[in-house]
Amino acid sequence: MVIRRGTMRPINGIVFVLLPALALAQSATKEAALPSLAPLVESIKGAVVNVDVQSHKGPGMEMDEESMERFFGRGPKREQLAKGMGSGFVIDPKGLVLTNNHVVEGAVSIRVRFDDGRSFDGEVLGRDPLTDVALVKLKGKFDALPAVKLGDSAQMKVGDFVVAIGNPLGLASSVSLGIVSALDRNIHAGPYDQFLQTDAAINPGNSGGPLFNLKGEVIGINTAITSVGSGIGFAVPSNVAKALVPQLEKTGTVVRGWLGVGIQDLSGALAKGMGLPVQDGAVITQVNPGSPAAAAGIQEEDVVVAVDGEKVVSSAGLSRAIALKRPESLITLSAYRSGKPLELKLKVGTRPDLENIAARSPEPSSPSAGKQQRFGISYQDMDPRLSEGLGLPQRGALVVEVAPGSPAERAGLARGMAVVEINKKPVRGRDDLARLLGEAKSGSVALLRAAVPGGNNRALIALEVP
């Protein structure tokens, strides 16, 4: 018996070891038959870029803000330059790069680096914070820039394979593979959330990078990761970006359609209580006086179920559908009122710029203020009260605002400084400053002497003339 048991044990052991080995061999054979993604990656990675940004995100030079705000209002605090990085991709060989708005927002300088070692300065051509999309134009001379195509994100299905390429954690040209985990995700990042969810590895630095389908088409712009778990990332659908690019390239901002209503989701309980034969839609909770909705006769408690025949299943869906409509265009809303179906025709309005996205330069703070748009500064005559409160000379031109990313800001001019001299010519007030800056020749450098708040310090500033 002992020998017998001893004999059986080795046999059992051999069987136990051989089965997994056999399975591994079969698995290896199957894996060998799987196509490699290397040719795909090689064909598209050249258009993916690293986006290095310098922006203002920290406290900097201290000054008597209380005194300044008392006299000409609250303004942006002086900030220090902070470095950030993200990703992007070329969509046009003439140098158009798509990325995230949050990657380049507030950027003072942008440097775009390619996989082949080339690098170029960039400037923000347009941005849309509401969808986190931005368009950057490369500066300088270049040729043969690789570009990728924006695909149709509406064709993606849960389970489809996707490839993410970007600059995660500063590791350039990193590639990860995953699937589409969900569609039309609303993560409450903005009013038009419609994200693709993916489990492809997305980390800080991937923001703005492309999410590809297996045809090599961009079907999303990687934009967000969850902080509570791993393996969950989100991307702006390519169809959203595709609709924005023409406006961003032409005007720098996005104009959206607008109804002028308050809305909420139609719940099952509401549908039952209102005697509706549908379960999905957007309930009108408020109609703004004078709005396109009011002009069309839309009423509170109307339930919108379609826009131009396209089904509306939620309030967010109605917001997105209207936002994509061209202002002044005519549309048809399919709705229910008191349980009965009806159709409403109306002319779409223009969504107000509630976020002040279109603001390009600061407005003068008072009727006596002046502005030099090409330099990016607003200024006014020195006020005796400001002179005393800020420790500045009684004569000069007080800098009221400095536009982010402007020549003035790059040179080091800051809100609260008083310009007293340009190219050794005295500046007694705003008129002198306007005249001397106006006389400066494009391409030259104007030497400014400016008084700094809080003492007798003077700063010599080299201002490049655009």
C-alpha positions as CSV (number, residue, x, y, z in Angstrom):
1,M,0.0,0.0,0.0
2,V,2.8,2.4,0.8
3,I,4.5,1.8,-2.5
4,R,1.1,2.0,-4.2
5,R,0.3,5.3,-2.6
6,G,3.8,6.5,-3.4
7,T,3.3,5.5,-7.0
8,M,-0.1,7.3,-7.2
9,R,1.2,10.6,-5.9
10,P,3.8,11.1,-8.5
11,I,1.2,10.3,-11.2
12,N,-1.3,12.7,-9.8
13,G,1.4,15.4,-9.6
14,I,2.4,14.8,-13.2
15,V,-1.1,15.2,-14.4
16,F,-1.6,18.3,-12.3
17,V,1.5,20.0,-13.7
18,L,0.9,19.0,-17.3
19,L,-2.6,20.3,-17.6
20,P,-1.6,24.0,-17.0
21,A,1.4,23.6,-19.1
22,L,-0.8,22.3,-21.9
23,A,-3.2,25.2,-21.4
24,L,-0.3,27.7,-21.5
25,A,1.0,26.2,-24.7
26,Q,-2.4,26.5,-26.3
27,S,-2.8,30.1,-25.1
28,A,0.6,31.0,-26.5
29,T,-0.4,29.6,-29.9
30,K,-3.6,31.7,-29.8
31,E,-1.7,34.8,-28.8
32,A,0.8,34.2,-31.6
33,A,-2.1,34.4,-34.0
34,L,-3.3,37.8,-32.6
35,P,-2.3,40.8,-34.8
36,S,0.2,43.2,-33.4
37,L,-0.8,46.9,-32.9
38,A,2.7,48.0,-33.7
39,P,2.0,48.9,-37.3
40,L,-1.0,51.0,-36.2
41,V,0.9,52.7,-33.5
42,E,3.8,53.5,-35.8
43,S,1.4,55.1,-38.3
44,I,-0.3,57.5,-35.9
45,K,2.2,58.3,-33.0
46,G,4.1,60.9,-35.1
47,A,1.0,63.2,-34.9
48,V,0.8,63.0,-31.1
49,V,2.6,65.8,-29.3
50,N,3.7,66.9,-25.9
51,V,2.4,70.3,-24.8
52,D,4.6,72.1,-22.3
53,V,2.9,75.1,-20.8
54,Q,3.9,78.0,-18.5
55,S,1.0,79.6,-16.8
56,H,0.1,81.8,-13.8
57,K,-1.1,79.6,-11.0
58,G,0.6,80.7,-7.8
59,P,1.0,83.7,-5.5
60,G,3.7,86.2,-6.6
61,M,4.7,89.7,-5.9
62,E,2.9,91.1,-3.0
63,M,1.4,94.6,-3.1
64,D,-1.3,96.6,-1.2
65,E,-4.2,94.9,-2.9
66,E,-6.7,96.4,-0.4
67,S,-5.6,100.0,-1.4
68,M,-5.8,99.2,-5.1
69,E,-9.2,97.5,-4.9
70,R,-10.5,100.5,-2.9
71,F,-9.8,102.8,-5.7
72,F,-10.3,100.9,-9.0
73,G,-11.9,97.6,-8.1
74,R,-10.8,94.0,-7.6
75,G,-8.4,92.6,-10.2
76,P,-6.4,89.5,-10.7
77,K,-3.7,88.8,-8.2
78,R,-0.1,88.8,-9.4
79,E,0.9,85.2,-9.9
80,Q,4.0,83.2,-10.5
81,L,4.8,81.2,-13.5
82,A,4.0,77.5,-13.0
83,K,5.0,74.7,-15.4
84,G,2.5,72.1,-16.6
85,M,2.4,69.5,-19.3
86,G,-0.2,67.7,-21.3
87,S,-0.7,66.1,-24.7
88,G,-2.3,67.0,-28.0
89,F,-2.4,65.9,-31.6
90,V,-2.1,67.5,-35.1
91,I,-5.3,67.6,-37.1
92,D,-4.0,69.7,-40.0
93,P,-0.5,69.7,-41.5
94,K,-0.6,73.5,-41.5
95,G,0.0,73.3,-37.7
96,L,-3.4,73.0,-36.0
97,V,-3.2,71.0,-32.7
98,L,-6.2,69.8,-30.6
99,T,-5.8,69.5,-26.9
100,N,-7.8,70.2,-23.7
101,N,-8.7,73.7,-22.6
102,H,-7.5,73.0,-19.1
103,V,-4.0,72.2,-20.5
104,V,-3.5,75.6,-22.1
105,E,-5.9,77.9,-20.1
106,G,-4.0,80.9,-18.7
107,A,-0.9,79.9,-20.7
108,V,1.8,82.5,-21.0
109,S,4.0,80.3,-23.2
110,I,3.3,77.0,-25.1
111,R,6.0,74.7,-26.4
112,V,4.9,71.8,-28.6
113,R,7.3,68.8,-28.9
114,F,7.0,66.0,-31.5
115,D,8.1,62.4,-31.3
116,D,10.9,63.0,-33.9
117,G,12.5,65.7,-31.7
118,R,11.1,68.8,-33.4
119,S,9.6,71.5,-31.2
120,F,7.7,74.7,-31.9
121,D,6.1,77.5,-30.0
122,G,2.4,77.6,-30.1
123,E,-0.4,80.0,-29.4
124,V,-4.0,79.4,-28.4
125,L,-6.2,79.9,-31.5
126,G,-9.5,79.2,-29.7
127,R,-10.8,77.4,-26.7
128,D,-14.1,76.2,-25.2
129,P,-14.1,75.6,-21.4
130,L,-17.6,74.2,-21.5
131,T,-16.4,71.1,-23.4
132,D,-12.7,71.3,-22.4
133,V,-11.5,71.6,-26.0
134,A,-8.8,74.0,-27.2
135,L,-7.1,74.6,-30.6
136,V,-3.5,75.6,-30.7
137,K,-1.6,77.0,-33.8
138,L,2.1,76.2,-34.2
139,K,4.4,79.1,-34.9
140,G,7.4,79.2,-37.2
141,K,8.3,77.4,-40.4
142,F,7.7,73.7,-40.8
143,D,6.9,71.1,-43.4
144,A,5.6,67.5,-43.5
145,L,3.8,67.7,-40.2
146,P,2.1,64.3,-39.6
147,A,-1.7,64.6,-38.9
148,V,-4.5,62.3,-37.9
149,K,-8.1,62.3,-38.8
150,L,-11.1,62.9,-36.5
151,G,-13.3,59.8,-36.8
152,D,-17.0,59.3,-36.0
153,S,-17.4,58.7,-32.3
154,A,-21.1,57.9,-32.8
155,Q,-20.0,54.6,-34.3
156,M,-18.2,53.4,-31.2
157,K,-19.8,50.7,-29.1
158,V,-19.2,49.5,-25.6
159,G,-16.5,46.8,-25.9
160,D,-14.7,48.3,-28.9
161,F,-10.9,48.4,-28.6
162,V,-9.3,51.8,-28.2
163,V,-5.7,53.0,-28.1
164,A,-4.5,56.0,-26.0
165,I,-1.2,57.8,-26.8
166,G,0.1,60.7,-24.8
167,N,2.6,62.0,-22.2
168,P,1.5,60.5,-18.9
169,L,3.6,61.6,-16.0
170,G,6.0,63.1,-18.4
171,L,6.7,59.8,-20.2
172,A,6.5,60.9,-23.8
173,S,4.8,58.8,-26.5
174,S,3.3,56.2,-24.1
175,V,0.8,53.8,-25.6
176,S,-2.0,52.0,-23.7
177,L,-4.8,49.7,-24.9
178,G,-8.3,49.4,-23.6
179,I,-11.9,49.3,-24.5
180,V,-14.9,51.6,-24.5
181,S,-16.4,51.0,-21.1
182,A,-19.5,53.2,-21.5
183,L,-21.0,56.0,-23.7
184,D,-22.6,59.3,-23.0
185,R,-21.3,59.6,-19.4
186,N,-22.3,62.7,-17.5
187,I,-19.6,63.4,-14.8
188,H,-21.0,66.9,-14.1
189,A,-17.9,68.6,-15.4
190,G,-19.9,70.9,-17.5
191,P,-23.4,71.6,-19.0
192,Y,-22.7,69.5,-22.2
193,D,-21.1,66.4,-20.7
194,Q,-21.2,63.5,-23.1
195,F,-18.0,61.6,-22.3
196,L,-16.7,58.3,-23.6
197,Q,-15.6,56.1,-20.7
198,T,-12.5,53.9,-21.2
199,D,-10.3,51.6,-19.2
200,A,-7.3,52.4,-21.3
201,A,-4.6,53.7,-18.9
202,I,-5.0,57.5,-18.7
203,N,-2.8,59.4,-16.2
204,P,-1.9,63.1,-15.5
205,G,-0.1,64.3,-18.6
206,N,-2.4,62.3,-20.9
207,S,-4.9,65.2,-20.9
208,G,-5.5,66.5,-24.4
209,G,-4.1,63.3,-26.0
210,P,-6.0,61.3,-28.6
211,L,-8.0,58.1,-28.1
212,F,-7.9,56.1,-31.3
213,N,-10.0,53.4,-32.8
214,L,-8.3,50.5,-34.5
215,K,-8.6,52.3,-37.9
216,G,-6.2,54.9,-36.6
217,E,-8.9,57.6,-36.3
218,V,-9.3,59.8,-33.3
219,I,-12.6,59.1,-31.6
220,G,-11.9,61.0,-28.4
221,I,-9.8,63.6,-26.6
222,N,-8.6,62.2,-23.3
223,T,-9.6,64.6,-20.6
224,A,-10.3,63.2,-17.1
225,I,-9.5,60.4,-14.7
226,T,-11.3,59.5,-11.5
227,S,-9.5,60.1,-8.2
228,V,-11.4,57.3,-6.4
229,G,-10.4,54.3,-8.5
230,S,-8.1,53.1,-11.3
231,G,-9.0,52.0,-14.7
232,I,-11.6,54.7,-15.3
233,G,-10.9,57.5,-17.8
234,F,-13.0,59.8,-19.8
235,A,-12.6,61.4,-23.3
236,V,-14.5,64.1,-25.2
237,P,-16.1,62.4,-28.2
238,S,-14.5,63.4,-31.5
239,N,-17.9,64.4,-32.9
240,V,-18.1,67.1,-30.3
241,A,-14.6,68.4,-31.2
242,K,-15.3,68.2,-34.9
243,A,-18.3,70.5,-34.5
244,L,-16.3,73.1,-32.6
245,V,-13.1,73.2,-34.7
246,P,-14.4,75.5,-37.5
247,Q,-15.6,78.1,-35.0
248,L,-12.5,77.9,-32.8
249,E,-10.3,78.4,-35.9
250,K,-12.3,81.3,-37.3
251,T,-13.4,83.2,-34.2
252,G,-11.6,81.7,-31.2
253,T,-14.8,81.0,-29.4
254,V,-17.9,78.9,-29.7
255,V,-21.4,80.4,-30.4
256,R,-24.2,78.1,-29.2
257,G,-27.9,77.9,-29.7
258,W,-30.2,78.9,-26.9
259,L,-33.9,78.6,-25.9
260,G,-34.0,80.5,-22.6
261,V,-35.7,77.9,-20.5
262,G,-35.2,76.0,-17.2
263,I,-35.4,72.2,-17.6
264,Q,-35.2,69.0,-15.6
265,D,-35.3,65.3,-16.4
266,L,-38.7,63.6,-16.9
267,S,-38.9,61.0,-14.2
268,G,-41.2,58.0,-14.1
269,A,-43.3,59.5,-11.3
270,L,-43.6,62.8,-13.3
271,A,-44.6,61.0,-16.4
272,K,-47.3,59.1,-14.5
273,G,-48.5,62.2,-12.7
274,M,-48.7,64.2,-16.0
275,G,-50.5,61.5,-17.8
276,L,-47.8,61.0,-20.4
277,P,-47.3,58.0,-22.7
278,V,-43.5,58.5,-22.6
279,Q,-40.9,57.9,-20.0
280,D,-38.0,60.0,-21.4
281,G,-37.8,63.7,-22.1
282,A,-37.0,67.2,-20.7
283,V,-39.6,69.1,-18.6
284,I,-39.8,72.8,-19.0
285,T,-39.7,74.3,-15.5
286,Q,-39.2,78.0,-16.4
287,V,-39.5,80.2,-19.5
288,N,-37.4,83.4,-19.5
289,P,-39.3,86.5,-20.6
290,G,-38.2,87.7,-24.0
291,S,-36.5,84.5,-24.8
292,P,-36.8,82.5,-28.1
293,A,-38.9,79.9,-26.1
294,A,-41.3,82.6,-24.9
295,A,-41.7,84.0,-28.4
296,A,-42.5,80.5,-29.7
297,G,-45.2,79.9,-27.0
298,I,-43.4,77.3,-25.0
299,Q,-45.0,76.9,-21.5
300,E,-43.9,75.6,-18.2
301,E,-44.6,71.9,-17.7
302,D,-44.3,71.3,-21.5
303,V,-42.3,68.1,-22.0
304,V,-39.8,68.1,-25.0
305,V,-39.2,64.7,-26.4
306,A,-37.5,65.5,-29.7
307,V,-35.6,68.2,-31.6
308,D,-35.9,68.1,-35.4
309,G,-36.9,64.5,-35.1
310,E,-34.0,63.5,-32.9
311,K,-35.1,61.9,-29.7
312,V,-34.5,63.7,-26.4
313,V,-34.2,61.5,-23.4
314,S,-33.0,63.9,-20.7
315,S,-32.5,67.6,-19.9
316,A,-28.8,67.3,-20.7
317,G,-29.7,65.8,-24.1
318,L,-31.9,68.8,-24.8
319,S,-29.2,71.2,-23.8
320,R,-26.7,69.5,-26.1
321,A,-29.1,69.4,-29.0
322,I,-30.0,73.1,-28.8
323,A,-26.4,74.1,-28.2
324,L,-25.3,72.5,-31.5
325,K,-28.0,74.4,-33.5
326,R,-26.9,77.5,-35.4
327,P,-28.3,80.7,-33.9
328,E,-31.2,82.2,-36.0
329,S,-31.9,78.7,-37.5
330,L,-35.4,77.4,-37.4
331,I,-36.1,74.2,-35.5
332,T,-39.1,72.0,-34.6
333,L,-39.6,70.7,-31.0
334,S,-41.8,67.7,-30.5
335,A,-43.5,68.0,-27.1
336,Y,-46.4,67.1,-24.8
337,R,-48.7,69.6,-23.2
338,S,-51.3,68.5,-20.7
339,G,-50.8,64.9,-22.0
340,K,-51.3,65.8,-25.6
341,P,-48.7,65.9,-28.4
342,L,-47.8,69.1,-30.2
343,E,-45.1,70.5,-32.4
344,L,-43.5,73.9,-31.8
345,K,-41.5,75.8,-34.4
346,L,-39.1,78.4,-33.2
347,K,-36.0,80.4,-34.2
348,V,-32.9,79.5,-32.1
349,G,-31.3,82.3,-30.1
350,T,-27.7,82.9,-29.2
351,R,-26.5,81.6,-25.8
352,P,-25.3,84.4,-23.6
353,D,-21.6,84.3,-22.8
354,L,-22.2,83.6,-19.1
355,E,-18.6,82.5,-18.5
356,N,-17.2,85.6,-20.2
357,I,-15.2,83.2,-22.4
358,A,-15.0,85.7,-25.3
359,A,-13.2,88.3,-23.2
360,R,-9.8,88.8,-24.9
361,S,-8.5,91.8,-22.9
362,P,-9.5,93.8,-19.8
363,E,-11.8,96.7,-20.1
364,P,-10.7,100.1,-18.7
365,S,-11.6,100.5,-15.1
366,S,-12.9,104.1,-15.4
367,P,-13.8,106.7,-18.0
368,S,-10.3,108.1,-17.6
369,A,-8.6,104.8,-18.3
370,G,-6.8,104.0,-21.6
371,K,-6.0,100.7,-23.3
372,Q,-3.3,99.4,-25.6
373,Q,-4.7,96.2,-27.0
374,R,-1.6,95.2,-28.9
375,F,0.4,95.3,-25.7
376,G,-2.4,93.9,-23.5
377,I,-2.5,96.7,-20.8
378,S,-5.1,99.1,-19.4
379,Y,-3.9,102.2,-17.7
380,Q,-5.0,105.5,-16.2
381,D,-3.7,108.8,-14.8
382,M,-2.2,108.6,-11.4
383,D,-4.6,109.5,-8.6
384,P,-3.1,111.4,-5.6
385,R,-4.9,108.9,-3.3
386,L,-3.4,106.0,-5.1
387,S,0.0,107.6,-5.0
388,E,-0.1,107.9,-1.2
389,G,-1.8,104.6,-0.6
390,L,0.6,102.5,-2.8
391,G,3.7,104.5,-2.3
392,L,4.0,105.5,-5.9
393,P,5.1,108.8,-7.6
394,Q,2.5,111.5,-8.2
395,R,3.1,111.5,-11.9
396,G,3.0,108.6,-14.3
397,A,0.6,106.2,-15.9
398,L,-0.9,103.6,-13.5
399,V,-1.2,100.1,-14.9
400,V,-4.8,99.0,-14.1
401,E,-4.9,95.6,-15.8
402,V,-2.6,93.3,-17.7
403,A,-4.0,90.7,-20.1
404,P,-2.8,87.1,-19.5
405,G,-0.3,86.0,-22.0
406,S,0.1,89.5,-23.4
407,P,3.5,91.2,-24.4
408,A,3.1,93.4,-21.3
409,E,2.7,90.4,-19.0
410,R,5.6,88.5,-20.6
411,A,7.8,91.6,-20.1
412,G,7.0,91.7,-16.4
413,L,4.5,94.6,-16.2
414,A,2.0,94.1,-13.4
415,R,-1.2,95.7,-12.1
416,G,-0.3,98.5,-9.7
417,M,3.0,99.6,-11.3
418,A,3.3,103.2,-12.5
419,V,5.1,103.7,-15.8
420,V,7.2,106.9,-15.5
421,E,9.5,106.7,-18.5
422,I,9.7,105.1,-22.0
423,N,12.9,105.1,-23.9
424,K,14.2,107.8,-21.6
425,K,11.2,110.0,-22.4
426,P,9.1,111.0,-19.4
427,V,5.6,109.7,-18.9
428,R,3.5,112.1,-16.9
429,G,0.1,110.4,-17.5
430,R,-2.0,108.2,-19.6
431,D,-1.7,110.4,-22.7
432,D,2.1,110.3,-22.7
433,L,2.0,106.5,-22.4
434,A,-0.5,106.1,-25.2
435,R,1.5,108.4,-27.5
436,L,4.9,106.8,-26.8
437,L,3.6,103.3,-27.1
438,G,1.9,104.3,-30.3
439,E,5.1,105.6,-31.8
440,A,7.0,102.4,-31.0
441,K,8.0,100.5,-34.1
442,S,6.9,96.9,-34.6
443,G,9.8,94.5,-33.9
444,S,11.6,96.9,-31.6
445,V,12.1,96.8,-27.9
446,A,10.7,99.7,-25.7
447,L,12.6,100.2,-22.4
448,L,10.1,101.2,-19.7
449,R,10.9,102.4,-16.3
450,A,8.2,101.7,-13.8
451,A,7.7,102.4,-10.1
452,V,6.8,99.3,-8.0
453,P,4.2,99.7,-5.2
454,G,5.3,99.7,-1.6
455,G,8.5,101.8,-1.8
456,N,11.0,103.7,-4.0
457,N,11.9,100.7,-6.1
458,R,12.1,101.2,-9.9
459,A,12.0,98.4,-12.4
460,L,13.5,98.5,-15.9
461,I,11.3,96.6,-18.3
462,A,12.1,95.5,-21.9
463,L,8.7,95.5,-23.7
464,E,8.8,93.8,-27.1
465,V,6.7,95.7,-29.6
466,P,4.4,93.3,-31.5
